Each structure stands twice: as C-alpha cells, then as structure tokens.
Amino acid sequence: MWACIYVSVMAINIVVTPAIIFIVLLFIIIGISLPTTPGFIGSIQAAYYFALAPFGVSAEDAFISSVFYHIIAYFSVLIVGLYYFSKYKITYNELKDKIKT
C-alpha cells in the first residue's frame, strides 16, 4: 500500500518524502478503521486531504491523488486475485458454492 500511495502522489507531481507517505498511510488506516461507506469512498479522500494539507498540498491535488490510489489499490488486488483464480483453476461458481456450505 505504501507503494500505491507513492505512485499516486508522484503521478500528479507532488514532491514528498517517505515520511509523508507513511503519514498518508497512517491516516488511511485510521480512516478505513472507522465506520465508513462501501469501498471507503470519501474516507480515503479525507485521509489524503488531512494528511497532505499541512505540507502545502491543495485539496484538489490531494483528491486527484486519492482517486489514483483507489484505482491502483483496487486493480492490483483484482489482478492478483484473477491470477490465483486461473492458477488454481477456480471458477466463481465453485467459490460461491463453497461459501454457501
């Protein structure tokens, strides 16, 4: 997740240190630990804003970076999951049947 944050911040040319990225990660962890909406929409955006605002990052840049993070984090998990589905030859219906039992 640290790498996802790093890529999302660098994608819009925000210059940050590893410590700032760690702070963003900490705020994300706190934000998603609280009651939130499905998909953590809004919580992650608020986490980016509150973590980056003290370092002079505008609300717009924090929002755009958080959207990149959402996309990167979602698709990285999806791709790994699809890889393992194909590696172990599991179908969605088999998985659904095992969950029901």
N, C-alpha and C positions, 0 to 999 in steps of 0.2 A: 504494500500500500504506500510505503514511503516513496518507492519509485514512481507509482502512479501520480502521487502528488507532485513530485519533482517534474515529471513530464508535463503535467497540466499547467504548472506555474511557468515553466520555461516556454511553453507553446505560445504564450502571449507576451513574452519578453519581460517578465517580472524578474528582476535580479534578487535572488535570495540566498541565504546561507543554509547549510544543512540544519542548523539550529532552528531557523524559522520554519523549515519544512517539518521538523519534529513538532514544533508548536502547533502547526496546522493539523498534523496527525492527532495530537492530543485533543484539540478542540473537536475534531471529527469524532473521536472515540467518545468524548463526553456528549456530543450532540446526538449520536445514534444510540447512546445508552439510555437516554431519556425517552419518555413516550413520544412517538413521532408518527408521521404519516407513512403510508406504504411506500417502499422504495427510498425512504429517507429524503424525499424531495422537500426542500425547504430547510431541513436540519443541516444538511451538508453545505448548502449555500450560506446559511447563517454562520456556520463554523468557519468557513473561509473568510467571510467578512470580518468577524470578530477577531480572528487570528491575524489577519493581514492588515487591518486598518491601522494599528499602532505603528506599522512600518511604512506608512505613506501610500499604501495601495488603495486605489479608488474602489468604490463599491461595484462599479461596472466591471473593472478588471477582476475583482475577486469573484464576481458572479460568473463571468465567462470562464475563468479558470476552474471553478467548481463544476460547471457543466462538462468541461473536458474531462475532469476527474471522474464524474459519473459515467461518462461514456467509456473511458478507458477501463475503469474498475469493472463495469458490467460485462463488457466484451471479453476481457481477459478471463473472467470466471466462466463465461459461456463457452469460449473456445477450449479451455481445459476440460470442461465437462463433456463437450462433444467428442473430444479426443478420447477420453476414457470410455464413453459410451461405445465408440467404434472399436477401441482396443479390446474391450471385454465382450463385445457383440451383445450389448444390452439394448433392448428396444424400450420405447416409452411405455408401451402396454405391459411389458413384463415388469417394469419398475412399478407401475401403477397397481398391478395385481399383487405384488409383494407388499406394498404399503397397506392395501386393504386387509390383508391377513394378519 
